Amino acid sequence: MTTVIDVWAQHPTERFLAEPFLDTLKRWTRQDFKELPLEWTLLAMESANVSKALISAWHGPSGALISNEEVLAITSTHPDKFSGLASVDLRNPIVAVQELRKYVCEHGFKGLRIVQWLWELPCTHPLYYPLYAACVELDVPVCLQVGLTGPLRSSESGRPIHIERVALDFPDLKIVCGHIGYPWHNEMIAFATKFPNVYIDTSAYKPKRYPKELVSFMKAHGKNKVMFGTNYPMLTPEACMKEMHLLELDEEVSEFFLYKNAERVFKL
């Protein structure tokens, strides 16, 4: 039975679920997201043989939608099942770096999550740069969003071309680009090919919706560059895993995609 690591998930809070930006996702997925008992999340993982999920804090201009402390409460209770990704207030760089360092060094968080469309700032904005430098120092990835923004916000900040500038300025920074990059996925594949430390995760897309160019990349020179993600609870691991056979991956590529790349990049 294949091991699976989900590199983009969140256990939503009431504050998170109350945000108007979820209205579009509710329409797309035909489901009304509700606050879930942690037991349901654990059962969702178990049903798809997900051994570990990286769960994200969320911070935006209105404050913490899912706080680092709330993520820590979950990772502390189930350290074998969950690892945390921190999120911080970009507008206060000194405090933001201190908070990132605290959760990585003291609590074992595995990286930094920034959702650019929340801030309506591309990842090249100066407010991001102190955090990139801290990620390099701490040897943890920064996890960004690329491609179309599902919620009713501008997609401009998710254009993969912004990733290129960051990768040039921080050659030692591990950059994990969530949501494939569609409809600019060919650009995203090009930058993942060009830069040794740029990676793609497939969160928010079921396998039947993976672009054929991405699947070809995974089967060839990109086998070390793509990681499995769900964006749970938008998609469940089981719904994604049921379609894995459509990709026709051999055993080696499947193992890299489902867990080995995540183990290496996030040092799990």
C-alpha positions as CSV (number, residue, x, y, z in Angstrom):
1,M,0.0,0.0,0.0
2,T,1.5,3.3,-1.1
3,T,2.3,6.0,1.5
4,V,0.7,9.4,0.8
5,I,1.6,12.9,2.1
6,D,-0.8,15.8,1.5
7,V,1.3,19.0,1.2
8,W,-1.6,21.5,1.2
9,A,-4.5,21.0,3.7
10,Q,-6.1,23.1,6.3
11,H,-8.4,22.4,9.3
12,P,-10.8,25.4,8.9
13,T,-11.9,27.6,11.8
14,E,-15.2,29.5,12.1
15,R,-13.4,32.7,11.1
16,F,-12.0,31.0,8.0
17,L,-15.4,29.6,7.0
18,A,-17.1,33.0,7.5
19,E,-14.9,34.7,4.9
20,P,-16.9,35.7,1.7
21,F,-14.1,34.5,-0.5
22,L,-15.3,30.9,0.1
23,D,-18.6,31.6,-1.6
24,T,-17.1,30.9,-5.0
25,L,-15.6,27.6,-3.9
26,K,-19.0,26.6,-2.4
27,R,-20.5,27.2,-5.9
28,W,-17.7,25.4,-7.7
29,T,-17.7,22.3,-5.5
30,R,-21.5,22.3,-4.8
31,Q,-20.8,21.9,-1.1
32,D,-21.2,24.2,1.9
33,F,-18.1,24.0,4.0
34,K,-18.7,23.6,7.7
35,E,-16.4,23.5,10.7
36,L,-15.2,19.9,10.9
37,P,-14.4,17.8,14.0
38,L,-10.7,16.9,13.9
39,E,-11.9,13.2,13.9
40,W,-13.5,13.7,10.5
41,T,-10.2,15.1,9.1
42,L,-8.4,12.1,10.5
43,L,-10.9,9.7,9.0
44,A,-10.7,11.5,5.6
45,M,-6.9,10.9,5.7
46,E,-7.2,7.3,6.8
47,S,-9.7,6.5,4.0
48,A,-7.1,7.5,1.4
49,N,-4.0,6.1,3.2
50,V,-2.7,9.6,3.8
51,S,0.0,9.2,6.5
52,K,0.7,12.9,7.0
53,A,-0.8,16.2,6.1
54,L,0.9,19.6,6.1
55,I,-1.8,21.9,7.6
56,S,-1.6,25.6,7.0
57,A,-2.2,28.6,9.2
58,W,-3.8,31.5,7.2
59,H,-3.0,35.1,7.8
60,G,-4.4,38.0,5.8
61,P,-5.0,41.8,6.1
62,S,-7.9,41.1,8.5
63,G,-5.8,39.0,10.8
64,A,-5.4,35.3,11.5
65,L,-8.1,33.2,9.8
66,I,-6.4,30.1,11.1
67,S,-3.8,31.0,13.7
68,N,-0.4,29.4,14.2
69,E,-1.5,28.5,17.8
70,E,-4.6,26.7,16.4
71,V,-2.4,24.7,14.0
72,L,0.0,24.0,16.9
73,A,-2.8,22.6,19.0
74,I,-3.5,20.0,16.2
75,T,0.1,19.1,15.5
76,S,0.9,18.7,19.2
77,T,-2.1,16.4,19.6
78,H,-1.3,14.2,16.5
79,P,2.4,14.8,15.7
80,D,2.5,11.6,13.7
81,K,-0.3,12.7,11.4
82,F,0.2,16.5,11.0
83,S,3.0,19.0,10.5
84,G,2.4,22.7,10.5
85,L,3.0,25.5,8.1
86,A,3.2,28.9,9.6
87,S,1.5,32.1,8.3
88,V,2.3,35.6,9.5
89,D,1.4,39.3,9.0
90,L,3.5,40.6,6.1
91,R,3.0,44.2,7.2
92,N,5.2,43.9,10.3
93,P,8.3,42.2,8.9
94,I,10.4,42.1,12.1
95,V,7.6,40.5,14.2
96,A,6.7,38.2,11.2
97,V,10.2,36.8,11.0
98,Q,10.3,36.3,14.8
99,E,7.0,34.4,14.7
100,L,8.2,32.3,11.8
101,R,11.4,31.5,13.6
102,K,9.5,30.6,16.8
103,Y,7.2,28.1,15.2
104,V,9.9,26.5,13.1
105,C,12.6,26.3,15.8
106,E,10.4,25.7,18.9
107,H,7.4,23.8,17.5
108,G,8.8,22.0,14.5
109,F,6.7,23.7,11.8
110,K,7.9,22.7,8.3
111,G,7.6,25.9,6.3
112,L,5.8,29.2,5.7
113,R,2.5,29.6,3.9
114,I,1.6,32.8,2.1
115,V,-1.6,33.2,0.1
116,Q,-0.7,36.1,-2.1
117,W,-4.3,36.9,-3.3
118,L,-5.3,37.6,0.3
119,W,-2.9,40.5,0.4
120,E,-3.4,41.5,-3.3
121,L,0.4,41.7,-3.5
122,P,2.6,39.7,-5.9
123,C,5.3,37.6,-4.3
124,T,8.0,40.1,-5.6
125,H,6.7,42.8,-3.2
126,P,9.4,44.0,-0.7
127,L,7.3,42.9,2.3
128,Y,7.9,39.2,1.4
129,Y,11.7,39.5,1.2
130,P,12.6,39.4,4.9
131,L,10.6,36.2,5.2
132,Y,12.3,34.6,2.2
133,A,15.7,35.3,3.8
134,A,14.4,33.8,7.1
135,C,13.2,30.7,5.2
136,V,16.7,30.2,3.7
137,E,18.3,30.7,7.1
138,L,15.9,28.2,8.7
139,D,16.1,25.8,5.6
140,V,12.3,25.6,5.2
141,P,10.2,26.1,2.1
142,V,7.9,29.0,1.4
143,C,4.6,27.8,0.0
144,L,2.9,30.1,-2.4
145,Q,-0.2,30.0,-4.6
146,V,0.1,30.1,-8.4
147,G,-2.5,30.2,-11.2
148,L,-6.2,31.1,-11.2
149,T,-7.6,32.4,-7.9
150,G,-10.8,30.4,-7.2
151,P,-12.3,33.0,-4.9
152,L,-13.5,36.2,-6.4
153,R,-10.2,38.0,-6.1
154,S,-7.7,39.0,-8.7
155,S,-5.5,36.2,-10.1
156,E,-2.7,38.7,-11.0
157,S,-0.6,37.8,-7.9
158,G,-0.7,34.1,-8.9
159,R,1.0,34.5,-12.3
160,P,4.0,32.2,-12.3
161,I,6.2,34.9,-13.9
162,H,6.5,36.4,-10.4
163,I,8.1,33.2,-9.1
164,E,11.0,33.6,-11.5
165,R,12.1,36.9,-9.9
166,V,12.0,35.4,-6.5
167,A,14.0,32.3,-7.6
168,L,16.6,34.6,-9.1
169,D,16.9,36.7,-6.0
170,F,17.0,33.8,-3.6
171,P,18.7,30.8,-5.3
172,D,18.8,28.8,-2.1
173,L,15.1,29.3,-1.3
174,K,12.8,26.3,-1.6
175,I,9.6,27.5,-3.3
176,V,6.6,25.2,-3.4
177,C,4.0,26.5,-5.8
178,G,0.5,25.2,-5.0
179,H,-2.5,24.9,-7.4
180,I,-0.5,23.9,-10.5
181,G,-0.4,27.3,-12.1
182,Y,-3.4,26.8,-14.4
183,P,-4.1,28.5,-16.9
184,W,-0.4,29.4,-17.0
185,H,0.8,25.9,-16.1
186,N,3.3,25.7,-19.0
187,E,5.1,28.7,-17.6
188,M,5.0,27.1,-14.1
189,I,6.5,23.9,-15.6
190,A,9.2,25.9,-17.3
191,F,10.3,27.7,-14.1
192,A,10.2,24.4,-12.2
193,T,12.5,23.0,-14.9
194,K,14.8,26.1,-14.9
195,F,15.3,26.5,-11.1
196,P,16.5,23.6,-8.9
197,N,14.5,24.8,-5.9
198,V,11.1,25.5,-7.5
199,Y,8.4,22.8,-7.0
200,I,4.8,22.4,-8.0
201,D,2.0,20.9,-5.9
202,T,-1.3,19.7,-7.3
203,S,-3.7,21.0,-4.6
204,A,-7.2,22.1,-5.6
205,Y,-7.2,19.8,-8.6
206,K,-8.3,16.2,-9.0
207,P,-6.1,14.0,-11.2
208,K,-8.6,14.1,-14.1
209,R,-8.1,17.8,-14.2
210,Y,-4.2,17.8,-14.2
211,P,-3.1,19.3,-17.5
212,K,-1.5,16.7,-19.8
213,E,1.7,18.8,-19.9
214,L,2.0,18.4,-16.1
215,V,1.5,14.7,-16.3
216,S,4.2,14.4,-19.0
217,F,6.5,16.5,-16.9
218,M,6.0,14.2,-13.9
219,K,6.8,11.2,-16.0
220,A,10.0,12.6,-17.4
221,H,12.5,15.2,-16.1
222,G,10.0,16.5,-13.5
223,K,9.6,13.4,-11.4
224,N,11.4,15.1,-8.5
225,K,9.5,18.3,-8.8
226,V,5.8,17.6,-8.3
227,M,4.0,16.8,-5.0
228,F,0.5,15.7,-4.1
229,G,-1.9,18.1,-2.4
230,T,-5.6,18.4,-2.0
231,N,-6.5,21.8,-0.5
232,Y,-8.7,19.9,2.0
233,P,-11.5,20.4,2.8
234,M,-12.1,21.7,-0.7
235,L,-11.1,18.3,-2.0
236,T,-10.9,15.2,0.0
237,P,-7.9,12.8,-0.3
238,E,-10.2,10.0,-1.2
239,A,-11.7,11.8,-4.1
240,C,-8.3,12.6,-5.5
241,M,-6.8,9.1,-4.9
242,K,-9.8,7.5,-6.7
243,E,-8.6,9.1,-9.9
244,M,-4.9,8.4,-9.5
245,H,-5.1,5.5,-12.0
246,L,-6.0,8.0,-14.8
247,L,-2.4,9.4,-14.7
248,E,-0.9,6.0,-15.6
249,L,2.2,6.6,-13.5
250,D,4.7,3.9,-13.0
251,E,5.6,2.8,-9.4
252,E,8.8,5.0,-9.2
253,V,7.1,8.2,-10.4
254,S,4.0,7.5,-8.2
255,E,6.2,7.2,-5.1
256,F,8.0,10.4,-5.9
257,F,4.8,12.3,-6.5
258,L,2.8,10.9,-3.5
259,Y,5.4,11.1,-0.8
260,K,9.1,11.0,-1.6
261,N,9.4,14.5,-2.9
262,A,7.5,15.9,0.1
263,E,9.7,14.0,2.5
264,R,12.8,15.5,0.9
265,V,11.6,19.1,0.4
266,F,9.9,19.5,3.8
267,K,12.4,17.2,5.7
268,L,9.6,15.1,7.1
